[in-house]
Amino acid sequence: MKKMDSSIEAEKSFAADIYRDRAAINRKAQAVLASGSRQITIRLGNGELALARQQAEAKGLKYQTYIKMLLHEALMGNSATR
């Protein structure tokens, strides 16, 4: 019984960590979206798009929001190194 209780506690802890991580990612995505935006068109390879969709789904985000967030992070990282 003690082993089962330990397993349940571990699952609860894991679920709490996932919820906290998703909440942080969603706050970051909302901040990026709130900064103002303009609609554009971009061509991506099928493999890149599939990977972005898969990663976004794992993080609980829409794939377009996820791509925008990645682009924002890359641009900010490049400007910091200059």
N, C-alpha and C positions, 0 to 999 in steps of 0.2 A: 504494500500500500504506500509506503514511504517513497519508493521509486516512482510510482505513478504520480504522486503529489509533486515530486521534483520535476518530472517531465511536464506536468501541467504548468508549473511555475516558469519553467524555461520557455514554453510556448507563449505564455502571457508576456514575458519579458521581450521575446522576439517580436511579437505583435506590437507592443508599445514602441519598440525601436523603429519599426517600419512606419508606424503612424507618425511618429515624431519626424522622421526623415522626409516623408511625403509632405507633411505640413510645412517644413522648412523650404522644400523645393517649390511648393505652391506659392508660398509668400514671395520667394525670389522671382518666380515667373510673373506674378501679379505686379510686382514692382517694375519689371521690364515692360510689361504691357501698358502700365499707367504712365510711362514716360513719354507717351505720344508716339504715333506711328503713321506710316504711309504704306499703302498696298503696293507690292511689287510682284513681278513674276520671275521665277528662277527655275532653271532646268537642273534636275538632279538625276543621277543614275538610279536605275531600279534597285540595285543592291544597297546603295546609300539610303534611299528612301525607306526600303524595307527595314534596314537596321535602325534608322531613326524612329520609325513607328514602333518597333519592338522595344527599344530602350524607353521611349516615351510611355508606352503602356505599362512597363515595369515600374515606372515612377509615378504612375497615376495621372499623367498629363496628356493633353492633346498633342499630336505630333507637330503641328505647326508652331504651337507655343514652345515646345521643346527645342525645335530647330532655331527659333528666334532667340531663345535663351542661350543656346550654344554659340550662336553667332555673336551675340552681345558679349559673352565671356571672352571669346577669342579676340574680339576687337579691343576690349578693355585691357586684356593681357598684353597685346602687342603695343598699345599706346604707353603702357607702363614701362616697357623695356626700352623705349626710345629715349 
